[in-house]
Amino acid sequence: MDNLYQLKEEKDAVHDPNGGVQSITVEEVNAYEGHKIDKLGRYTGLPFIARRAFETEDVVSPGTVYWNGNALNKSENFVLIFGQVTQDGYSFKRIIEKTAANDMLKIKDFAGRTTTLNIVSYEELNDGEGNPYQAVTVVGFPENSDYVYSVDDAVPCMVEIITKSATVSPLTDYDEKFTAAGGAETFEVETNMKNISVTLNEGKVLQKTEGHWEYSGNELTVNYELAEGDFVYIKGLY
């Protein structure tokens, strides 16, 4: 994680406030400054690692965008594969699902290459291990760089989404803890929630697909045998 408190602590370790003349080597300073630039650069846009192709066959790594051997300026439809979350753990699905055809992606990588792409469509798929990812069909522009990421490339990049209105209405996080009375139970939550997760006692994840819970209107019913005093954690977006 890009913890700037930790970065400050590292500064004191490198720049010893009690150190004398020549107590800091150029090598130490350069290493720290490089580390700092790398961290601070993640604070603009959505951080990903750009790669040519999967590191492991049919497995999509979190925080990674795969170009599938396409040039940055390809002016025909091609697919970018995005991991479900960014490098700092934010849901990319939350953002991409708010877009429409002809909204734009802007991607700037650590080498200074800025790429603009028209969004054609997107869909959520699963990789060979069942992990969800976002497959975004795009079209590039001739003025983009003609660079093609190599097999060995793992290039930090920042992703921005530009919509027709130049704004994306943010969703609000819902995160509540309930104490169960025992047995199946219904809890009052927000309406129109998405990306719902239900966890019991910070451990067991209750699955909707297995009938553990259902959601309708502003009510979420847990069809699971709860014990009195169990904690039920409900998270989502609305």
N, C-alpha and C positions, 0 to 999 in steps of 0.2 A: 504494500500500500504506500501511497505518496504522503507519508506522515511528515509534515514540516517540523513538528516538535522533535521528532527523531533526527531530522536533518540538522536542527540547531544543536542537538547533543553531539552529533558527529563533528560539527564545526569546532566545538571546544576540544574534542579529542585530537583533531588535526592541528588546530591553532591553539596550542597550550597557552592560556593566559599568563602562566607563570614561567613560560619558556624564555630562555635567554637568546642572545644573538646566534643565528644560524641553527636554531633548534628545529626549524621547519625546513624540510627539503622541498625542492621543486617538484619532485616526483609525488610527494604527499599532497601538495597543493593542487597539482594538476589532476590527481585522482579524485580529490574531493570536488573540485570545480566541475569536472565532467559529470560526476554523480549528481550534483546540484542541478546542472542544466537539464539532465535527463529527467529528473523529477519535475522541475518547474514547467518543462515543456508539455507535460501531460494535462495541465490545468486549462487548456483551451480546446473545446470540442470534445469528441468522444475518442479515447485512445484505443488503438488497435495495433497489432503487428501485421504488416503486409508480407504475404508469402506467395510463392508461385503455385504451390500445390500442397496437399496434405503431407504432414510429416509421417503419419502412420496411415496406411491405406484405409479409406472410408471412415476416418475418425476426424471430426471437426474440433479443434482446440478452442477453449474459451478465449475471448479477446483477440481473435485472429480473423483477418480477412484474406480470402484466397482468390487470386486473380486467374487461376486455371490456365496460365500460359498466354493470356491475352495482353496485347499492348495497351498502354494507357490511353492511346488515341484511337482505339478501334471504333470505327463509325458504323458498325453493325451490332445488332443485338448480341449481348453475351451476358453470362451470369457471374455475379460476384457472390461468394459464399461468406456469410458473416457468422461467427460464433454467437451464441445466444446472449452472451454478456460481453461488455467491454473489458479492457485491461484492468479497470478499477471496479469491476463487478456490477456495473449498471446494466439493466435490461435493455438490450438493443431493440428487442421486439416492441417495447413501449413506444419507442420513437418511430420506427419504420411503419408501424401499423397506423400512424396518424397521417401518412403521406398518401398522395394520389399520383396518377400518371402525369408525367411532365414536371413534377417536382424534381429537384436536383440534389445530387450528392457532390460535395466538394471534399477532396481528400488531399492533404498535404503531408508528404512523408519527411523523414529526418534528413534526407538528402536535398530537400528544398523543392522537390517536384510537386507542383500543384496540378491536380486533375479535376476537371468538372465533367459530370456525367448526368444525362437525363435518366430518370427512373421510369421504366416501362411498366413493371409489375413486380410483385414479390409474393412468396409463399413460404410457409413454415414446413420444413421437412425434418426427417430424423436420419442421423448417420447410422453406420453399421452397428453401433453400440446402443442405439436407441436415444441418443442425445439430440434434442431439437436444435435446429439452426435456421437462419433466414437466408433463402436463396433470392437474390435481388437481380432482376433482369434490367440491364442498363444499356445505354448507347453513349459512346465517347464522342469527343470533338477533335477535328484534325489538328487544332492548335495545341492540344495536350502533347506532352512528351511522348515520343515513340518508344520509350523504355519498356522492356519486358523483364519482369523480375526473374532472377535466376533461381536455380534449385537451392542454392546456399543462402539466398537472401532471407533475412528476418528483420524487416525495416520498420521501426516505430513510425506511426502515422496518426494524424488527427482527422476525424471524419465530422463534417458538418452537413446538415440537411437544410436546404433552402426551399421553402414552400412558396406557392403562388402568392400567398398573403404575407410572406416573409416572417410568419410567426407560426409556432406550433403550440396549441393550447395544452398546457401541462396537465397531467393527471395528478390527483392527490393520493398520497399514500394512506392506506388504512392499516392500522396495527393495534389490535386490542387483545387483552388477556381477560378471559372469563373463568370464573370458578364454578365447576359443575355441581349440581345438586345430586346427581346420580342417575343412571339409566340414559336412555335417549333424551336429547334436550334440544330446544330451539332457542337461538340467540338472535337478538335484534341487531342488525348491522346496517350499513349504507346500501342504498339502491344502486342499480346499474354498475355493480362491481365487476372488475376483470382480474385475471391472473390471481385467483384466490388460492391461498394455501391454508390448510388447517393442520395444526400440530398439537399433539397431546403431551403435556409435561416436558416440553422442550426436547422431545426425543422422537416418538413415533409420529410419522407423517400419515395422516388419514387421507385415503384416496377416494376421490369422487367416482372414478371409474369402477371401483369395487363396492360402491354403494355406501361408503362410510359417512357421506354427507351429501346434502342437496341444498340448493340455493334458489330462492324465489322472492321477488319483491325486495323487501328489506329484512327477510328472515333467512337464517342459515340453520338447518336442522342437522344435528349430528346423530346419525343412525348407528351409533357405536355404543357398546355397553360401558358407560362412564361410571367411575367410582366417585362417591361423594368427596369433594375436595380436589378432584383432578383439575389441573389448569388446561384450558383450551385456548391456544393462540391462533387468532384469525388475522391473516394479512391479505392485502389486495390493493387494487387501484380503483378510484371512482372519479 
